[in-house]
């Protein structure tokens, strides 16, 4: 499907520029149906292996948790109580259908392996613990923001070009 765009001179009404623009369509006979293009989700990269110390069961659990990432942040969280809330070990235990002790052990192992990071966020009224997922393994966006780079810098530096690392460092110096 195409759309014709014309630009008119307000005083004369004369068309001074026109173009035809392709408009995406939900179904293309050659490409198929555009499925859930507005829905949240995550990407994985076939050329980045999981750590060897991570079992298939743990990979499955992390995949289940990755569905709980807040888009563009990689934070494990949910929408509720008037905003976005971080998942806790208790809510993670419910998602994974395990006991709290098992959830704590799982989270600790994922942090030790560099799959997850734990961040303490303090405000005037409360202190929250937030868990972030390494975008090398599960990415909720096609971009890596500065905070994720800083959390997972040791793992990401092998995959990010030097010019991008330099730009991240310049951002840090400006703050």
Residue, then its C-alpha position, 0 to 999 in steps of 0.5 A: x500500500x502507498x500513500x501520496x504526500x503533497x506539500x502546498x504553498x499556503x499563499x498560492x496553493x501550488x504543489x511545490x513538493x510531492x512524493x509517494x511513500x510506502x505504508x506498512x501493511x499487516x499482511x504481505x503475500x511475500x512476507x506473511x502476517x505482521x504478528x504482534x508488532x506492538x507487543x512487548x517481548x525480548x530477543x536472544x542472540x544465537x551467537x552468544x552462548x549461555x554460561x557453561x555453568x548454567x543448566x537447561x532448567x536454569x535457562x528455562x527459568x530465565x526465559x520465563x523471567x525474561x517475559x517479565x522484563x519491562x520494555x527498554x529497561x531489562x528490569x524484572x518488574x510488573x505494572x501495578x499499584x499506580x506504576x511499575x514495580x520491581x519483582x522481588x524474590x517472593x514474586x520471582x518464586x511465584x513466577x518460577x513456581x519454586x520455594x522462596x529459598x530456591x528463588x534466592x539461590x537461583x537469583x544469587x547464581x544468576x548474579x554470580x554468572x553475570x546473567x542478572x544484576x541487583x541494584x539498590x535504589x533509594x528514595x525519600x520514602x523507601x528502598x527498592x531492590x531491582x533486578x536487571x537482566x543482561x542484554x547479551x542473553x535477553x534483550x527487551x530492546x535493540x538498544x543498550x542504555x548507559x545504565x545497562x552498559x554500566x551494570x554488565x560492562x565486563x560481559x558487554x565490552x567483548x561485544x560492543x565496538x570500541x567507538x561505542x564504548x568510548x561514547x559510553x565513557x564520554x556520557x559518564x564523564x559528562x554526569 
